[in-house]
Amino acid sequence: MSLKEFIIPAIDIKEGKAVRLFKGDPNAVKVYSENPVDIAKQWEEKGAKHLHIVDLDGAFEGKPKNYKIVEQIVKSVSIPVEFGGGLRSYDAVKAMVETGVERVIIGSLAYEDRDTFEKIVVDFPKKVVLGIDAKDGKLAIRGWLEKADITPLEFAKMYEEYPIWGYLYTDVNRDGTLIGPNIEGTKELAKNLEKPVLASGGVSSLEDVKRLYELRDLGVYGVVVGKALYEGKIKLEEV
């Protein structure tokens, strides 16, 4: 896998716009585009091999709200799209898979309703990424607004034997900050798990990406990058 393929551009959608939050705070919003579909096409043109879409309204409200935009993005690009944000019921997941997304990211539901999550992974094998959001060493749930009394690794281990695709690890305290990713946290998960791990949160430069890229042999499969791409700190077309 090339360095460029390792980078997965993020498109976070709030009220129909492409935005970034600071440390997951719904009030700390910066709008980058009024049209997320255009942004998706732009990342594809610049050489992205994969896209990461998050419905922030969905994450905070508990069900996807920007469904139509996600559907438009999937139809507008020819590269795979993964989606997360508010997938807290079987029907919501089924509807999203039917739009054509490659993978769905589920976090809170897997923690709060194990039976439903089990049904989802059995019915949609290899389509589900377990979203592991970490805050101060504990699992963060419900749009990062609450902390659960369990560590990221303990949560991941609960589903290691299930037919999930892998894991997405996000350090919430770093997300949107450009202070660098949590290399140690990512490494600990990858080292102790069999399935692929995607890293996310805090990437500020190509150097950060390279440090994660070096963990490929441990099972780190890619890194989700948002703000660093939008602010030109990483230029995808130059990677």
N, C-alpha and C positions, 0 to 999 in steps of 0.2 A: 504494500500500500504506500502510495506517495504521500509526501507531507501535505499536499493540497487536498488529497482525498480524505486525509485525517481531520481536516477542519470542516465542521458542520455549522453553517451560518444559522443564527437564530432570528426568527421573526416573532416578536411578542406583540399580540394584538389586544388593544384596549379601546373600547368604543369605536371599533372599526378602523383604528389607525395603528401604524407600526410604531411602537414605543420601546423605551427601556425604563425599568425601575431601578432605584438605588436601594440595595440590600432588601429587595422584595417589598418595599414600602409602597402601598397603593397610592399614597399621596405624593410620593417623590417621582414624578413622571416626566420624561422628556420625549416629545414627539419627534420622530425622524421622518415620517411620511404619512400622508393622508391616504395612501393607497398601498396596502400590503402586497397586493397581487403584482404591482410593478416592481416592488422590492424583490419578490421571489424570482421574477424573470431576470432581474439585474444580477442576482447572485449566480443564477444558472449561467448567464452570459459570461460572467467573470471566471467560470470554471468550477463552481461548486458541484460536488457529486451527490449531495444529500442536503435536505433542508429540515430544520427543527422549528416547528410552529407551536407557540403557546398561546392559549386563549386565557388571558389574565382575568377578564370578566368572569369566565367560567370557573377559574380557580378560586376566585373569591366568593362566587355565588353558588357553587356546587353543581353546576350543569353548564355544558358548552353554550355560549351565547353568540359566537361568531362563526357558526356552522357554515353559512353561505360563503363567507370569505374563504374558509379552508377548502371548501368544494371548488371554488374558482381557482385557487392556487394549484390544487392537484390537477385540474384540467389544463392549466396554463403552462405547466412545466413538464419536462419528460424525465426528471430525476426523482428518486424516491423522497417521500415526505413522511416525517414522523410527527405525531401530534400529542400534546398534553394540555391539561387544564380543565378541571371540572368533570372528569370522567368518573362519576361516583355511582353509576348504575349499569346494569347489564345492557339496557336499551340504548343508553348513551354511547357505550362502546360499540355496540352492533351498528348503530347509525354512522358512527365515524369510520369504522372499517369499510362500510358500504360506499363511502365517498371515494375510496381508493387509496387511503393513506397506507403506507407500508407497515408502520408500527404505531401502536398507541402507548402512551406513557401513563401508568397508573400508580399513584402513591397512597393517598388517604384511604381509598376504598380497600386496598390490600391490608391496611392496618386495622380498619374499623369493621370490615365485613368479609371475613375470610371465606365464607361459603360462596358468596357471590363472585369473589375474585377467582376462586378455584374453578367455578363454572366457566368463567370468561377464558381462563388460560387453557382449559380443556377444549372449549369450542373454537378458540382462535389460537391454535398452537404456533409458537414462534412469532406471534404478532405483538406480544405484550412485553414492554420494557418496564421493569419495576423502578419507579421513581423514588430515589433515596435522597431526600432533602435533609441536610444536616445543619443544625444550629447549636453552637456551643457544645458540640460532641453528642448531641441527642437528635433523634428524628423529629423533623418539623412536618406538621400536617395542616390540612385545611387552608391551602393558599399561603403556607408558611406562617400562619397567624398563631398556631398552637404548637407546643412542644410535647412529645410523647416520652414516656419514661423507658426508653429503649435506645440502644446505640444503633448507628447505621449498619454495622456488621451483623448485629443480632437480627435486625429486620431482614437483611438480605438473606441470611442463613435460613429463615423461615420458609423460603420459597426456592431454595437451591435445587430441589429434586423435581420441580414443576417444569412443564414445557414452555417456560418464558424464553424470550430472545436473550435477555441480559439485563443490565442495570444502568441507570443514569444517576450519577452521583453529583449533587450540587451543594456547594458550601454557601448557604444563604447569606452569611455575613460578608461574603466576598462578591456576591452577584452584583454586577453593575458598578463595581468600585474601581476596577482596573488596578487592584493591588497585587495581582498574581493569584494563580489557582492554589488550592490546597493539595500540593503534591503528595504529602505524607498520607493524608486521608484517602486520596485516590489509590495510592500504592497499597495501603493496608487492605482495602477492599479487593483490589485486583489479585493480590497475592493469596488471599484466603478464599477466593471464589473460583468456580470452574468456568462460568459463562462470561461473555464480554462485558466490559465496563466502559461507559462513556463518561467523560469528565465535563464539568461545567462550573462556571462561577469565577469571576475575577481575572480572566485572561487579559493581559495588557499589551503583549508584544509577541513577535514571532519566536523570541527566546523562550517564552512561557510554553508555547505550542511545542517547541523542540524538546523541552524537558519532559513533557507528557508523552511525546512521540517515542522517546527512549524507553518508555515503559510498555511498549507493544508486546514484548515477549512475555510479560506478566499477564497480558490480557486486556490492556487498555486499547480500545478499538477506535476511539475518536474523541474529539473535544468540541463541545458546543461553544461557539464564539458569537458574542453580540456586540457590545459597545465598542470593543477594539476595532471591529470591522466598520461600524457606522462612523467612527471618529477618525478613520484612516490610519490608525496605529498599525493595523495589519492590512496590506493590500492584497486581496486574494489573487488578482491577476498577475502579481509579481512573485507569488510564492513558487 
